């Protein structure tokens, strides 16, 4: 079974949360022709569409769900072919409507036009009752004149048969 994607001819495979119809997505800024919706349009891999920030420097994406979600893992892809840089990302979630966030991952990606130009990471999340997801992006650790980029951000729900433990978490690695 598949769910039609919002504003797209593509479909989501089972388990992928259709972010554009399940949430409101806010970005600090967007470059003309590269809106934040491109990170959720179902394209992935080198050469896929991208969200690109409209302003240089640190950027934040907030996904505010219409209803709490149960998220098993997150896949993020970034492509940078033009500039050598070290991009840092921080992934956090909220279960209290964005009042507080808990950091899950902080990671750096090194890009070089003559070397690594594309990165893909899959992070286990295993969280229930997620109301908000925040992705903070520092385009480069040393320079302030670069623009954040994101090729895709895919959120996958935990299968319905999985049950959270006493702390409200599901160990997604055991599935």
TORNUPA-132995 format. One line per 3 residues: number of its first residue (from 1); their letters; for each residue z, y, x of N, C-alpha, C, O, CB. Coordinates in Angstrom, 1 decimal, decimal comma, always signed. Glycine has a CB too. Layout:
! TORNUPA-132995
NUM = a = Z Y X Z Y X Z Y X Z Y X Z Y X | ...;
END
This chain:
! TORNUPA-132995
1 = xxx = +0,0 -1,2 +0,8 +0,0 +0,0 +0,0 +0,0 +1,2 +0,9 +0,7 +1,3 +1,9 +1,2 +0,0 -1,0 | -0,7 +2,3 +0,5 -0,8 +3,5 +1,2 -0,5 +4,7 +0,3 -0,7 +4,6 -0,9 -2,1 +3,7 +1,9 | +0,0 +5,7 +0,9 +0,2 +7,0 +0,1 -0,8 +8,0 +0,5 -0,9 +8,3 +1,7 +1,7 +7,5 +0,3;
4 = xxx = -1,5 +8,6 -0,4 -2,5 +9,7 +0,0 -1,7 +10,8 +0,8 -0,6 +11,2 +0,4 -3,2 +10,2 -1,2 | -2,4 +11,3 +1,8 -1,8 +12,4 +2,6 -2,1 +13,7 +1,8 -3,1 +13,9 +1,2 -2,4 +12,5 +4,0 | -1,1 +14,6 +1,9 -1,2 +16,0 +1,3 -2,4 +16,7 +2,0 -2,4 +16,8 +3,2 +0,1 +16,7 +1,4;
7 = xxx = -3,3 +17,3 +1,2 -4,4 +18,1 +1,8 -5,2 +17,4 +2,8 -5,7 +18,0 +3,8 -3,9 +19,4 +2,3 | -5,4 +16,1 +2,7 -6,1 +15,3 +3,8 -6,8 +14,1 +3,1 -6,2 +13,5 +2,2 -5,2 +14,9 +4,9 | -8,0 +13,7 +3,6 -8,6 +12,5 +3,1 -8,0 +11,2 +3,7 -8,3 +10,1 +3,3 -10,1 +12,5 +3,5;
10 = xxx = -7,1 +11,4 +4,7 -6,4 +10,2 +5,4 -5,3 +9,6 +4,5 -4,9 +10,3 +3,5 -5,8 +10,6 +6,7 | -4,9 +8,4 +4,8 -3,7 +7,8 +4,1 -2,7 +7,5 +5,1 -3,0 +7,2 +6,3 -4,2 +6,6 +3,2 | -1,4 +7,4 +4,6 -0,3 +7,0 +5,5 -0,1 +5,5 +5,3 -0,1 +5,0 +4,2 +1,0 +7,8 +5,1;
13 = xxx = +0,1 +4,8 +6,5 +0,5 +3,4 +6,4 +1,9 +3,3 +5,8 +2,6 +4,3 +5,8 +0,4 +2,7 +7,8 | +2,2 +2,1 +5,3 +3,5 +1,9 +4,7 +4,6 +2,4 +5,7 +4,5 +2,1 +6,9 +3,7 +0,5 +4,3 | +5,6 +3,0 +5,2 +6,8 +3,4 +6,0 +6,7 +4,8 +6,6 +7,7 +5,4 +6,9 +6,9 +2,4 +7,1;
16 = xxx = +5,5 +5,3 +6,8 +5,4 +6,7 +7,3 +5,7 +7,7 +6,2 +5,1 +7,7 +5,2 +4,0 +6,9 +8,0 | +6,6 +8,6 +6,5 +7,0 +9,6 +5,6 +5,9 +10,7 +5,5 +5,5 +11,3 +6,5 +8,4 +10,3 +5,9 | +5,3 +11,0 +4,3 +4,3 +12,0 +4,2 +4,9 +13,4 +4,2 +5,2 +14,0 +3,2 +3,5 +11,8 +2,9;
19 = xxx = +5,2 +13,9 +5,4 +6,0 +15,1 +5,7 +5,5 +16,3 +4,9 +6,3 +17,0 +4,3 +6,0 +15,4 +7,1 | +4,2 +16,5 +4,8 +3,7 +17,7 +4,1 +3,9 +17,7 +2,6 +3,9 +18,7 +2,0 +2,2 +17,8 +4,4 | +4,1 +16,5 +2,0 +4,4 +16,5 +0,6 +5,9 +16,2 +0,3 +6,4 +16,4 -0,8 +3,6 +15,5 -0,1;
22 = xxx = +6,6 +15,7 +1,4 +8,0 +15,3 +1,2 +9,0 +16,4 +1,7 +10,2 +16,3 +1,5 +8,3 +14,0 +1,9 | +8,4 +17,5 +2,3 +9,3 +18,5 +2,9 +8,5 +19,8 +3,0 +7,3 +19,9 +2,8 +9,7 +18,0 +4,3 | +9,3 +20,8 +3,3 +8,8 +22,1 +3,7 +8,9 +22,2 +5,2 +10,0 +21,9 +5,8 +9,6 +23,4 +3,0;
25 = xxx = +7,8 +22,5 +5,9 +7,8 +22,6 +7,3 +7,7 +24,0 +7,8 +6,8 +24,7 +7,3 +6,7 +21,7 +8,0 | +8,6 +24,5 +8,6 +8,6 +25,9 +9,1 +8,4 +25,8 +10,6 +9,0 +25,0 +11,3 +9,9 +26,6 +8,7 | +7,6 +26,7 +11,1 +7,4 +26,9 +12,6 +7,7 +28,3 +13,0 +7,5 +29,2 +12,2 +5,9 +26,5 +13,0;
28 = xxx = +8,2 +28,5 +14,2 +8,5 +29,8 +14,7 +7,3 +30,7 +14,6 +7,4 +31,9 +14,3 +9,1 +29,7 +16,1 | +6,1 +30,1 +15,0 +4,9 +30,8 +15,0 +3,7 +29,8 +15,0 +3,9 +28,6 +15,3 +4,8 +31,8 +16,2 | +2,5 +30,3 +14,6 +1,3 +29,5 +14,6 +0,2 +30,3 +15,1 +0,0 +31,4 +14,8 +1,0 +28,9 +13,1;
31 = xxx = -0,6 +29,6 +16,0 -1,9 +30,3 +16,5 -2,9 +30,2 +15,4 -2,9 +29,2 +14,6 -2,4 +29,6 +17,8 | -3,8 +31,2 +15,3 -4,9 +31,1 +14,3 -5,7 +29,8 +14,6 -6,1 +29,6 +15,7 -5,8 +32,4 +14,4 | -6,0 +29,1 +13,5 -6,7 +27,9 +13,6 -5,9 +26,7 +14,0 -6,5 +25,6 +14,1 -7,8 +28,1 +14,6;
34 = xxx = -4,7 +26,8 +14,3 -3,8 +25,7 +14,7 -2,5 +25,7 +14,0 -1,4 +25,8 +14,6 -3,5 +25,8 +16,3 | -2,5 +25,6 +12,6 -1,3 +25,7 +11,9 -0,4 +24,4 +12,1 -0,9 +23,4 +12,6 -1,6 +25,8 +10,4 | +0,9 +24,6 +11,7 +1,8 +23,5 +11,9 +1,4 +22,2 +11,2 +1,8 +21,1 +11,6 +3,2 +23,9 +11,5;
37 = xxx = +0,7 +22,3 +10,1 +0,3 +21,1 +9,4 -0,6 +20,2 +10,2 -0,7 +19,0 +9,8 -0,5 +21,6 +8,2 | -1,2 +20,7 +11,2 -2,0 +19,8 +12,1 -1,2 +18,7 +12,8 -1,7 +17,7 +13,1 -2,7 +20,6 +13,1 | +0,1 +19,0 +13,0 +1,0 +18,0 +13,6 +1,3 +16,8 +12,7 +1,8 +15,8 +13,1 +2,3 +18,6 +14,1;
40 = xxx = +1,0 +17,0 +11,4 +1,3 +16,0 +10,4 +0,0 +15,6 +9,6 +0,2 +15,0 +8,5 +2,3 +16,6 +9,4 | -1,2 +15,8 +10,2 -2,4 +15,5 +9,5 -2,9 +14,1 +9,6 -4,0 +13,7 +9,1 -3,4 +16,4 +9,9 | -2,2 +13,2 +10,3 -2,6 +11,8 +10,5 -3,4 +11,5 +11,7 -3,8 +10,4 +12,0 -3,2 +11,3 +9,2;
43 = xxx = -3,9 +12,6 +12,4 -4,7 +12,4 +13,6 -3,7 +12,2 +14,8 -2,6 +12,8 +14,8 -5,7 +13,5 +13,8 | -4,2 +11,4 +15,7 -3,3 +11,2 +16,9 -4,2 +10,8 +18,1 -5,4 +10,6 +18,0 -2,3 +10,1 +16,6 | -3,6 +10,8 +19,2 -4,2 +10,5 +20,5 -4,9 +11,6 +21,1 -5,0 +12,7 +20,6 -5,3 +9,4 +20,2;
46 = xxx = -5,4 +11,4 +22,4 -6,1 +12,5 +23,1 -7,3 +13,1 +22,3 -8,0 +12,3 +21,7 -6,6 +12,0 +24,4 | -7,4 +14,4 +22,2 -8,4 +15,0 +21,5 -8,2 +15,3 +20,0 -9,0 +15,9 +19,4 -9,6 +14,2 +21,6 | -7,0 +14,8 +19,5 -6,7 +15,0 +18,1 -6,3 +16,5 +17,9 -6,1 +17,3 +18,8 -5,5 +14,1 +17,7;
49 = xxx = -6,3 +16,9 +16,6 -5,9 +18,3 +16,3 -4,5 +18,5 +16,7 -3,7 +17,6 +16,9 -6,1 +18,5 +14,7 | -4,1 +19,8 +16,9 -2,8 +20,2 +17,3 -2,3 +21,4 +16,6 -3,0 +22,3 +16,1 -2,9 +20,5 +18,8 | -0,9 +21,5 +16,5 -0,3 +22,7 +16,3 -0,1 +23,4 +17,6 +0,3 +22,8 +18,6 +1,1 +22,5 +15,5;
52 = xxx = -0,4 +24,7 +17,6 -0,2 +25,5 +18,8 +0,6 +26,8 +18,4 +0,2 +27,4 +17,4 -1,5 +25,9 +19,5 | +1,6 +27,1 +19,1 +2,4 +28,3 +18,7 +1,6 +29,5 +18,9 +0,7 +29,6 +19,7 +3,6 +28,4 +19,6 | +1,8 +30,5 +18,0 +1,1 +31,8 +18,1 +1,8 +32,8 +19,1 +1,2 +33,7 +19,5 +1,1 +32,4 +16,7;
55 = xxx = +3,0 +32,5 +19,5 +3,8 +33,3 +20,4 +4,2 +32,5 +21,6 +4,5 +31,3 +21,5 +5,0 +33,9 +19,7 | +4,1 +33,1 +22,8 +4,6 +32,4 +24,0 +6,1 +32,2 +23,9 +6,8 +32,9 +23,2 +4,2 +33,2 +25,3 | +6,6 +31,2 +24,7 +8,0 +30,9 +24,8 +8,5 +29,9 +23,9 +7,7 +29,1 +23,2 +8,7 +32,2 +24,5;
58 = xxx = +9,8 +29,8 +23,8 +10,5 +28,7 +23,0 +10,1 +28,8 +21,6 +10,0 +29,9 +21,0 +12,0 +28,8 +23,2 | +9,9 +27,6 +21,0 +9,6 +27,5 +19,5 +10,4 +26,5 +18,9 +11,0 +25,6 +19,5 +8,1 +27,2 +19,4 | +10,5 +26,6 +17,5 +11,3 +25,6 +16,8 +10,5 +25,2 +15,5 +10,0 +26,1 +14,8 +12,7 +26,2 +16,4;
61 = xxx = +10,4 +23,9 +15,2 +9,9 +23,4 +14,0 +11,1 +22,9 +13,2 +11,9 +22,1 +13,7 +8,8 +22,3 +14,2 | +11,1 +23,2 +11,9 +12,2 +22,7 +11,0 +11,5 +22,0 +9,9 +10,6 +22,5 +9,2 +13,1 +23,8 +10,5 | +11,9 +20,7 +9,7 +11,4 +20,0 +8,5 +12,5 +19,9 +7,5 +13,5 +19,2 +7,8 +10,9 +18,5 +8,9;
64 = xxx = +12,4 +20,5 +6,4 +13,4 +20,5 +5,4 +13,0 +19,6 +4,2 +12,1 +20,0 +3,4 +13,8 +22,0 +4,9 | +13,5 +18,5 +4,1 +13,1 +17,5 +3,1 +13,5 +17,9 +1,7 +14,6 +18,5 +1,5 +13,7 +16,1 +3,4 | +12,7 +17,6 +0,7 +13,0 +17,9 -0,7 +14,1 +16,9 -1,2 +15,0 +17,3 -2,0 +11,8 +17,7 -1,6;
67 = xxx = +14,2 +15,7 -0,6 +15,2 +14,7 -0,9 +15,6 +14,1 +0,4 +14,8 +13,9 +1,3 +14,8 +13,7 -2,0 | +16,9 +13,7 +0,6 +17,3 +13,1 +1,8 +16,5 +11,9 +2,1 +16,1 +11,1 +1,3 +18,8 +12,7 +1,7 | +16,2 +11,7 +3,4 +15,4 +10,6 +3,9 +16,2 +9,6 +4,8 +17,3 +10,0 +5,3 +14,2 +11,1 +4,7;
70 = xxx = +15,8 +8,4 +4,9 +16,3 +7,4 +5,8 +15,2 +7,2 +6,9 +14,2 +6,6 +6,6 +16,7 +6,1 +5,1 | +15,5 +7,6 +8,1 +14,5 +7,7 +9,2 +14,9 +6,6 +10,3 +15,9 +6,7 +10,9 +14,3 +9,1 +9,8 | +13,9 +5,7 +10,5 +14,1 +4,7 +11,5 +13,7 +5,1 +12,9 +14,4 +4,9 +13,9 +13,3 +3,5 +11,1;
73 = xxx = +12,5 +5,7 +13,0 +12,1 +6,2 +14,3 +11,1 +7,4 +14,2 +10,6 +7,6 +13,1 +11,5 +5,1 +15,1 | +10,9 +8,1 +15,3 +10,1 +9,2 +15,3 +9,1 +9,0 +16,5 +9,5 +8,6 +17,6 +10,9 +10,6 +15,5 | +7,8 +9,3 +16,2 +6,8 +9,3 +17,3 +6,3 +10,7 +17,5 +5,9 +11,3 +16,5 +5,6 +8,3 +17,0;
76 = xxx = +6,2 +11,1 +18,7 +5,7 +12,4 +19,1 +4,6 +12,3 +20,1 +4,8 +11,6 +21,1 +6,9 +13,4 +19,6 | +3,6 +13,1 +19,9 +2,5 +13,2 +20,9 +2,2 +14,6 +21,2 +2,2 +15,5 +20,4 +1,2 +12,5 +20,3 | +1,9 +14,8 +22,5 +1,6 +16,2 +23,0 +0,4 +16,0 +24,0 +0,4 +15,1 +24,8 +2,8 +16,9 +23,7;
79 = xxx = -0,5 +16,9 +23,9 -1,6 +16,9 +24,9 -1,7 +18,3 +25,5 -1,7 +19,3 +24,8 -3,0 +16,5 +24,2 | -1,9 +18,4 +26,8 -2,1 +19,6 +27,5 -3,1 +19,4 +28,6 -2,7 +18,7 +29,6 -0,7 +20,2 +28,1 | -4,3 +19,9 +28,5 -5,3 +19,7 +29,5 -5,5 +20,9 +30,4 -6,3 +20,8 +31,4 -6,6 +19,4 +28,8;
82 = xxx = -5,0 +22,1 +30,0 -5,3 +23,3 +30,7 -4,4 +23,8 +31,8 -4,8 +24,4 +32,8 -5,4 +24,4 +29,7 | -3,1 +23,6 +31,6 -2,1 +24,2 +32,5 -1,1 +23,1 +33,0 -0,6 +22,3 +32,2 -1,3 +25,3 +31,8 | -0,7 +23,2 +34,2 +0,3 +22,3 +34,8 +1,7 +22,9 +34,3 +1,9 +24,1 +34,5 +0,3 +22,2 +36,3;
85 = xxx = +2,5 +22,1 +33,7 +3,8 +22,6 +33,2 +4,7 +21,5 +32,9 +4,3 +20,3 +32,8 +3,5 +23,5 +31,9 | +6,0 +21,8 +32,7 +7,0 +20,9 +32,3 +7,5 +21,3 +31,0 +8,3 +22,3 +30,9 +8,2 +20,7 +33,4 | +7,2 +20,6 +29,9 +7,6 +21,0 +28,6 +8,9 +20,2 +28,2 +8,9 +19,0 +28,5 +6,5 +20,7 +27,5;
88 = xxx = +9,8 +20,9 +27,7 +11,1 +20,2 +27,2 +11,1 +20,2 +25,7 +10,9 +21,2 +25,1 +12,3 +20,9 +27,9 | +11,5 +19,1 +25,1 +11,7 +19,0 +23,7 +13,1 +18,5 +23,4 +13,7 +17,7 +24,1 +10,6 +18,1 +23,0 | +13,6 +19,0 +22,3 +14,9 +18,5 +21,8 +14,7 +18,1 +20,3 +14,3 +19,0 +19,5 +16,0 +19,6 +21,9;
91 = xxx = +15,1 +16,9 +20,0 +15,0 +16,4 +18,6 +16,4 +16,3 +18,0 +17,3 +15,7 +18,6 +14,2 +15,0 +18,5 | +16,6 +16,9 +16,9 +17,9 +16,9 +16,2 +17,8 +16,7 +14,7 +16,7 +16,9 +14,2 +18,7 +18,2 +16,5 | +18,8 +16,2 +14,1 +18,8 +16,0 +12,6 +20,0 +16,6 +12,0 +21,0 +16,8 +12,6 +18,6 +14,5 +12,3;
94 = xxx = +19,9 +16,9 +10,7 +21,0 +17,4 +9,9 +21,1 +16,5 +8,6 +20,1 +16,1 +8,0 +20,8 +18,9 +9,5 | +22,3 +16,3 +8,2 +22,6 +15,6 +6,9 +23,3 +16,5 +6,0 +23,8 +16,1 +4,9 +23,4 +14,3 +7,2 | +23,4 +17,8 +6,3 +24,2 +18,7 +5,5 +23,3 +20,0 +5,2 +23,8 +21,1 +5,2 +25,5 +19,2 +6,2;
97 = xxx = +22,0 +19,7 +4,9 +21,1 +20,8 +4,5 +20,9 +21,8 +5,6 +20,7 +23,0 +5,3 +21,6 +21,5 +3,2 | +20,9 +21,4 +6,8 +20,6 +22,3 +7,9 +21,8 +23,2 +8,4 +21,6 +24,1 +9,2 +19,5 +23,2 +7,6 | +23,0 +22,9 +7,9 +24,1 +23,7 +8,4 +24,5 +23,4 +9,8 +24,7 +24,2 +10,6 +25,4 +23,5 +7,4;
100 = xxx = +24,5 +22,1 +10,1 +24,8 +21,6 +11,5 +23,7 +20,6 +11,8 +23,2 +19,9 +11,0 +26,2 +21,0 +11,6 | +23,5 +20,5 +13,1 +22,5 +19,5 +13,6 +23,1 +18,6 +14,7 +24,0 +19,1 +15,5 +21,3 +20,2 +14,2 | +22,7 +17,4 +14,8 +23,1 +16,5 +15,9 +21,9 +16,2 +16,7 +20,9 +15,7 +16,2 +23,8 +15,2 +15,3;
103 = xxx = +22,0 +16,4 +18,0 +20,9 +16,2 +18,9 +20,8 +14,7 +19,1 +21,7 +14,0 +19,4 +21,1 +16,9 +20,3 | +19,5 +14,2 +19,0 +19,3 +12,8 +19,3 +18,6 +12,6 +20,7 +18,9 +11,6 +21,4 +18,4 +12,2 +18,2 | +17,7 +13,5 +21,0 +16,9 +13,3 +22,2 +16,7 +14,7 +22,8 +16,4 +15,7 +22,1 +15,5 +12,6 +21,9;
106 = xxx = +16,7 +14,7 +24,1 +16,2 +15,9 +24,9 +15,4 +15,3 +26,1 +15,9 +14,5 +26,8 +17,4 +16,8 +25,4 | +14,2 +15,7 +26,1 +13,3 +15,0 +27,1 +12,3 +16,0 +27,7 +11,9 +17,0 +27,0 +12,5 +13,8 +26,5 | +11,9 +15,8 +28,9 +10,9 +16,6 +29,6 +9,6 +15,8 +29,7 +9,6 +14,6 +29,9 +11,4 +17,1 +30,9;
109 = xxx = +8,5 +16,6 +29,6 +7,1 +16,0 +29,8 +6,4 +16,8 +30,9 +6,4 +18,1 +30,8 +6,3 +16,0 +28,5 | +5,9 +16,2 +31,9 +5,2 +16,9 +33,0 +3,7 +16,7 +32,7 +3,2 +15,6 +32,6 +5,6 +16,4 +34,4 | +3,0 +17,9 +32,7 +1,5 +17,9 +32,4 +0,8 +18,5 +33,6 +1,3 +19,4 +34,3 +1,2 +18,6 +31,2;
112 = xxx = -0,4 +17,9 +33,9 -1,2 +18,5 +35,0 -2,6 +18,2 +34,6 -3,0 +17,1 +34,3 -0,8 +17,8 +36,4 | -3,5 +19,2 +34,7 -4,9 +19,0 +34,3 -5,6 +17,9 +35,2 -6,5 +17,3 +34,7 -5,7 +20,3 +34,5 | -5,1 +17,7 +36,4 -5,7 +16,7 +37,3 -5,0 +15,4 +37,2 -5,3 +14,4 +37,9 -5,7 +17,2 +38,7;
115 = xxx = -3,9 +15,3 +36,4 -3,1 +14,1 +36,3 -2,9 +13,7 +34,8 -3,8 +13,4 +34,1 -1,8 +14,3 +37,0 | -1,6 +13,8 +34,4 -1,2 +13,5 +33,1 -1,5 +14,7 +32,1 -1,0 +15,8 +32,3 +0,3 +13,2 +33,0 | -2,3 +14,4 +31,1 -2,6 +15,4 +30,1 -2,2 +15,0 +28,7 -2,3 +15,8 +27,8 -4,2 +15,6 +30,1;
118 = xxx = -1,6 +13,8 +28,5 -1,2 +13,4 +27,2 +0,0 +12,5 +27,3 +0,1 +11,7 +28,2 -2,4 +12,6 +26,5 | +1,0 +12,8 +26,4 +2,2 +12,0 +26,4 +2,5 +11,5 +25,0 +2,2 +12,3 +24,0 +3,4 +12,8 +26,9 | +3,0 +10,3 +24,8 +3,4 +9,8 +23,5 +4,8 +9,1 +23,7 +5,0 +8,3 +24,6 +2,4 +8,7 +22,9;
121 = xxx = +5,7 +9,5 +22,9 +7,1 +8,9 +22,9 +7,5 +8,4 +21,5 +7,1 +9,0 +20,5 +8,1 +10,0 +23,4 | +8,2 +7,3 +21,5 +8,8 +6,8 +20,3 +10,3 +6,7 +20,5 +10,7 +6,1 +21,4 +8,1 +5,4 +19,9 | +11,0 +7,4 +19,6 +12,4 +7,4 +19,7 +13,1 +6,8 +18,4 +12,7 +7,1 +17,3 +12,9 +8,9 +19,8;
124 = xxx = +14,0 +5,8 +18,7 +14,8 +5,2 +17,6 +15,7 +6,3 +17,0 +16,3 +7,0 +17,8 +15,6 +4,0 +18,1 | +15,8 +6,4 +15,7 +16,6 +7,4 +15,1 +17,7 +6,7 +14,3 +18,9 +7,0 +14,4 +15,8 +8,3 +14,2 | +17,4 +5,8 +13,4 +18,3 +5,0 +12,6 +19,3 +5,9 +11,9 +20,5 +5,6 +11,9 +19,1 +4,1 +13,5;
127 = xxx = +18,9 +6,8 +11,1 +19,8 +7,7 +10,4 +19,5 +7,8 +8,9 +18,3 +7,7 +8,5 +19,7 +9,2 +10,9 | +20,5 +7,8 +8,1 +20,4 +7,9 +6,6 +20,8 +9,3 +6,2 +21,4 +10,0 +6,9 +21,2 +6,8 +5,9 | +20,3 +9,6 +5,0 +20,7 +10,9 +4,3 +20,3 +12,1 +5,2 +21,0 +13,1 +5,3 +22,1 +11,0 +4,1;
130 = xxx = +19,1 +12,0 +5,8 +18,6 +13,1 +6,7 +18,0 +14,2 +5,8 +17,0 +13,9 +5,0 +17,6 +12,6 +7,7 | +18,5 +15,4 +5,8 +18,0 +16,5 +5,0 +17,1 +17,4 +5,8 +16,2 +18,0 +5,3 +19,1 +17,3 +4,5 | +17,3 +17,5 +7,1 +16,5 +18,3 +8,0 +16,2 +17,6 +9,4 +17,1 +16,9 +9,9 +17,1 +19,7 +8,2;
133 = xxx = +15,1 +17,9 +9,9 +14,8 +17,5 +11,3 +14,4 +18,8 +12,0 +13,6 +19,6 +11,5 +13,7 +16,4 +11,4 | +14,9 +18,9 +13,2 +14,6 +20,1 +14,0 +14,0 +19,6 +15,4 +14,6 +18,8 +16,1 +15,8 +21,0 +14,3 | +12,8 +20,2 +15,7 +12,2 +20,0 +17,0 +12,1 +21,3 +17,7 +11,4 +22,2 +17,3 +10,8 +19,3 +16,9;
136 = xxx = +12,9 +21,4 +18,8 +12,9 +22,7 +19,6 +12,0 +22,4 +20,8 +12,2 +21,3 +21,5 +14,4 +23,1 +20,0 | +11,1 +23,3 +21,1 +10,2 +23,1 +22,2 +10,3 +24,3 +23,2 +10,1 +25,4 +22,8 +8,7 +22,9 +21,7 | +10,5 +23,9 +24,5 +10,4 +24,9 +25,5 +9,1 +24,6 +26,3 +9,0 +23,6 +27,0 +11,7 +24,9 +26,5;
139 = xxx = +8,0 +25,4 +26,1 +6,7 +25,1 +26,7 +6,7 +24,8 +28,2 +5,9 +24,0 +28,7 +5,8 +26,2 +26,3 | +7,6 +25,5 +28,9 +7,7 +25,3 +30,3 +9,0 +25,7 +30,8 +9,6 +26,7 +30,4 +6,6 +26,1 +31,1 | +9,6 +25,0 +31,7 +11,0 +25,3 +32,2 +11,0 +26,5 +33,1 +12,1 +27,1 +33,2 +11,5 +24,1 +32,9;
142 = xxx = +9,9 +26,9 +33,7 +9,9 +28,0 +34,6 +9,2 +29,3 +34,1 +9,6 +30,4 +34,4 +9,3 +27,6 +35,9 | +8,1 +29,1 +33,3 +7,3 +30,2 +32,9 +7,6 +30,5 +31,4 +7,9 +29,6 +30,6 +5,8 +30,0 +33,1 | +7,6 +31,8 +31,1 +7,8 +32,2 +29,7 +6,5 +32,6 +29,0 +6,6 +33,0 +27,8 +8,8 +33,4 +29,7;
145 = xxx = +5,4 +32,6 +29,7 +4,1 +33,0 +29,1 +3,3 +31,9 +28,5 +2,1 +32,1 +28,2 +3,3 +33,8 +30,1 | +3,8 +30,7 +28,4 +3,0 +29,5 +27,9 +3,3 +29,3 +26,4 +4,3 +29,7 +25,9 +3,3 +28,3 +28,7 | +2,4 +28,5 +25,8 +2,5 +28,3 +24,3 +2,9 +26,8 +24,1 +2,3 +25,9 +24,7 +1,2 +28,7 +23,7;
148 = xxx = +3,8 +26,6 +23,2 +4,2 +25,2 +22,8 +3,0 +24,6 +22,0 +2,2 +25,2 +21,3 +5,4 +25,3 +21,8 | +2,9 +23,3 +22,2 +1,8 +22,5 +21,6 +2,4 +21,2 +21,1 +3,3 +20,6 +21,7 +0,6 +22,2 +22,5 | +1,9 +20,7 +20,0 +2,3 +19,4 +19,4 +1,1 +18,8 +18,7 +0,5 +19,3 +17,8 +3,5 +19,6 +18,4;
151 = xxx = +0,7 +17,6 +19,2 -0,4 +16,9 +18,6 +0,0 +16,2 +17,3 -0,7 +16,3 +16,3 -1,0 +15,9 +19,6 | +1,1 +15,4 +17,4 +1,5 +14,8 +16,2 +3,0 +14,5 +16,2 +3,6 +14,3 +17,3 +0,8 +13,4 +15,9 | +3,6 +14,5 +15,0 +5,0 +14,1 +14,9 +5,1 +13,2 +13,6 +4,8 +13,7 +12,5 +6,0 +15,4 +14,7;
154 = xxx = +5,4 +11,9 +13,9 +5,4 +11,0 +12,8 +6,8 +10,4 +12,6 +7,5 +10,0 +13,5 +4,4 +9,8 +13,1 | +7,3 +10,5 +11,3 +8,6 +10,0 +11,0 +8,4 +8,8 +10,1 +7,7 +8,8 +9,2 +9,4 +11,1 +10,2 | +9,1 +7,7 +10,5 +9,0 +6,4 +9,8 +10,3 +6,1 +9,2 +11,4 +6,1 +9,9 +8,5 +5,3 +10,8;
157 = xxx = +10,3 +5,7 +7,9 +11,5 +5,4 +7,2 +12,0 +4,0 +7,6 +11,2 +3,2 +8,1 +11,3 +5,5 +5,7 | +13,3 +3,8 +7,4 +13,9 +2,5 +7,6 +13,5 +1,6 +6,4 +13,6 +2,1 +5,3 +15,4 +2,6 +7,8 | +13,1 +0,3 +6,6 +12,8 -0,5 +5,5 +14,0 -0,6 +4,5 +15,1 -0,6 +4,9 +12,4 -1,9 +6,0;
160 = xxx = +13,6 -0,7 +3,2 +14,6 -0,7 +2,1 +15,7 -1,8 +2,3 +16,8 -1,6 +1,9 +14,0 -0,8 +0,8 | +15,3 -2,9 +2,8 +16,2 -4,1 +2,9 +17,2 -3,9 +4,0 +18,2 -4,6 +4,0 +15,4 -5,3 +3,2 | +17,1 -2,9 +4,9 +18,1 -2,6 +5,9 +19,2 -1,8 +5,4 +19,0 -0,9 +4,6 +17,4 -1,9 +7,1;
163 = xxx = +20,4 -2,1 +5,8 +21,6 -1,5 +5,3 +22,3 -0,7 +6,4 +22,4 -1,3 +7,5 +22,5 -2,4 +4,6 | +22,8 +0,5 +6,2 +23,5 +1,2 +7,2 +24,9 +0,5 +7,5 +25,4 -0,2 +6,6 +23,7 +2,6 +6,8 | +25,4 +0,7 +8,7 +26,7 +0,2 +9,0 +27,8 +1,1 +8,5 +27,5 +2,0 +7,7 +26,9 +0,0 +10,6;
166 = xxx = +29,0 +0,9 +8,9 +30,1 +1,7 +8,3 +30,1 +3,2 +8,7 +30,6 +4,0 +8,0 +31,4 +1,1 +8,8 | +29,3 +3,5 +9,8 +29,2 +4,9 +10,2 +28,0 +5,6 +9,5 +27,7 +6,7 +9,8 +29,1 +5,0 +11,7 | +27,3 +4,8 +8,7 +26,1 +5,4 +8,0 +24,8 +5,3 +8,8 +23,8 +5,9 +8,4 +26,4 +6,8 +7,7;
169 = xxx = +24,9 +4,5 +9,9 +23,7 +4,4 +10,8 +23,1 +3,0 +10,6 +23,8 +2,0 +10,3 +24,0 +4,6 +12,2 | +21,8 +2,9 +10,9 +21,1 +1,6 +10,9 +20,6 +1,4 +12,3 +20,0 +2,3 +12,9 +19,9 +1,6 +9,8 | +20,9 +0,2 +12,9 +20,5 -0,1 +14,2 +19,0 -0,5 +14,1 +18,7 -1,7 +13,9 +21,3 -1,2 +14,9;
172 = xxx = +18,1 +0,4 +14,2 +16,7 +0,2 +14,0 +16,1 -0,8 +15,1 +15,1 -1,4 +14,9 +15,9 +1,5 +14,1 | +16,8 -0,8 +16,3 +16,3 -1,7 +17,4 +16,3 -3,2 +17,0 +15,6 -4,0 +17,6 +17,1 -1,4 +18,6 | +17,2 -3,5 +16,1 +17,3 -4,9 +15,7 +16,3 -5,4 +14,7 +16,3 -6,5 +14,3 +18,7 -5,2 +15,2;
175 = x = +15,5 -4,5 +14,2 +14,5 -4,8 +13,1 +13,2 -5,2 +13,8 +12,3 -5,5 +13,1 +14,3 -3,6 +12,2;
END
